[in-house]
């Protein structure tokens, strides 16, 4: 890798390592300039980032060990006498390496009880909030929290919009942005549940942010949310999005929706195919590409 | 204290005979090891059995283990040895069916993964499908490329750390990662073309 990449191969290589996150060196001079002028490299950057993100997401969906894993392991070790083999002159029962002492068990019981209470409170709160009207105090409180959480993302989105790049209020992009933020702040990947929670908060905040013009995706998502609370969801969403950018929004059941292209879904995340399907030069396609390039360049 | 430092501390205590340290190590590393076996193609039950075998081996060999590098990488290597032993045993006993059937062809696998890049639990691939699809996808890579890619992408290791752990130049790590991602991108393109 040269310090001043000039060729597409240099830039492609750097984009790959940036997406994987394995480099400790700063961005080489010239990458941003190259990407601004090279559509092909921007496309490559998007595709590479998508693949790495997809690998991480798929890996995150693989289930954790069952709750009885540790217990089974203890039983197996005791049965095989593995402990006595590493500590000569002692038996498994004497050493009991894997069995937690009484103090620890007691502590774990307290932790378990606290966890159970916490879960119960959270479930109760979630149930309470879900039954409130959208303007309810509980939801407003959530929006306040959400505004704090998504403020940096909104700022960035607005800046991108000023540069002619991104559609303000695109909740999908906001979600991805937050995912990247979370990953960067933790030095690792964000869990799917965490990202989804952030997207939900972002959606709430964006829906109540008067200075943001909502694009079709969050409008439709908002419409779907309203579907559970009003009797006119589709019509309302249609009215709200009338006259605005609608590229990428397809009715459920369409051919593209069947391919994972349904941006009206509350879980909307355009697939690689969907993004590549956007015609070059279309506002939304360009916005998504600009967002991806900007994210990769951070 | 960072998670890595905590684990280093747990390992030191484990080696000096602290009984609770082993629990900490198991709690911290079991998920990654089970996922490694799932990505290699083991079904859920077999993945847990094999993960237990990894910890049993760690326990047996702790006196010989040199805490030079990351325990995660050491355990990953042990896991791959355990997997090789398992596959050999399976070849010797073909009636055993501990390996998940492939999700689809390789192209089908990447299509499955890319079609659900960030969906929620209800709409996403099931854990079983994700594991099978990843196993089919990563099987496309040469072992050397696969190893560094998994350490970088799934374990979050920096290239310098991977180079140190695997005793290979950092430039080799970079070229393997680049090559692996290119292969996957080519598979993705083929998958999109087929869609």
Interface residues (C-beta under 8 A of the other chain):
Chain A: X1 X13 X16 X17 X19 X20 X21 X22 X23 X24 X44 X47 X48 X50 X51 X52 X53 X54 X55 X56 X57 X58 X59 X61 X62 X63 X64 X65 X66 X69 X70 X72 X73 X76 X77 X80 X82 X83 X85 X86 X87 X95 X96 X97 X98 X99 X100 X101 X104 X175 X176 X179 X187 X188 X189 X192 X193 X195 X196 X259 X260 X265 X266 X267 X269 X271 X272 X273 X276
Chain B: X17 X19 X20 X22 X23 X26 X27 X30 X31 X34 X35 X38 X39 X44 X48 X51 X52 X55 X56 X59 X60 X62 X63 X113 X114 X115 X116 X117 X118 X119 X120 X121 X123 X124 X125 X126 X127 X128 X130 X131 X133 X134 X137 X149 X152 X153 X154 X156 X157 X158 X159 X160 X162 X173 X174 X177 X178 X181 X182 X184 X185 X188 X189 X192 X195
